[in-house]
């Protein structure tokens, strides 16, 4: 069963690559332009059940929200969020909306309710039976998911699809299937739509799971479309940022590697990107640093 599903996913991934190439060239019909860019943040929230003391959610909540408010993202993607933490984000940020697909899955995409209208949302579990809640295969630490939401940007008359995931750190096969599920879904998206693939991938830049999305610009021998049909926001602006870590495990020391990414289709050009390493009031808001990017709509 798992083998047949994996085979179909790889077929879907190959089909999706054709769709990705189309996305690279797709444009949206012009509309009255009031907003030319998107502000996007990826920020692993750290599940509330895991820590106590200064690392408890009770202590961290105002710090996390302060970090978010400093950037005022149009789109905020979080990982490891409990149901209560998702409620807390909405309570502390009244401008945000969120579409709950009906199951507790720990990944969420919050969006500016005054700017966006949700078109569709869904979640799949990274397993050989992705429609079954809490299903898992290939020995991950816990059930993993891919959450997505389709948004209509009313200030641009553009559709933006956001895929948010938290891939497993132990199981390489689980990470591969997680990305295959994303590629399958991408194959169904209209070529003129915009796409963000974001999250905590527990994989380094250059890992083969990102192959259909982009090519590392530091690799002069790379073949295929320049940097692939998508680009990672921080890497596009600073090619050396592969070594700017985002998981610091409460130490502030995260120079080894980066695992949190904002990956955008070619219709969204990165113009700013930041990995924010600040403490607030002497405490870390999370065990991850947030990644923020400003993405400009291409005309």
Beta strands, then each sheet from edge to edge (+ up, - down):
strand 1: 37-42
strand 2: 75-78
strand 3: 96-97
strand 4: 108-112
strand 5: 116-125
strand 6: 145-153
strand 7: 158-166
strand 8: 194-200
strand 9: 230-232
strand 10: 260-265
strand 11: 268-276
strand 12: 290-297
sheet 1: 3+ 4- 2+ 1+ 12- 11+
sheet 2: 5+ 6- 7+ 8+ 10- 9+
end
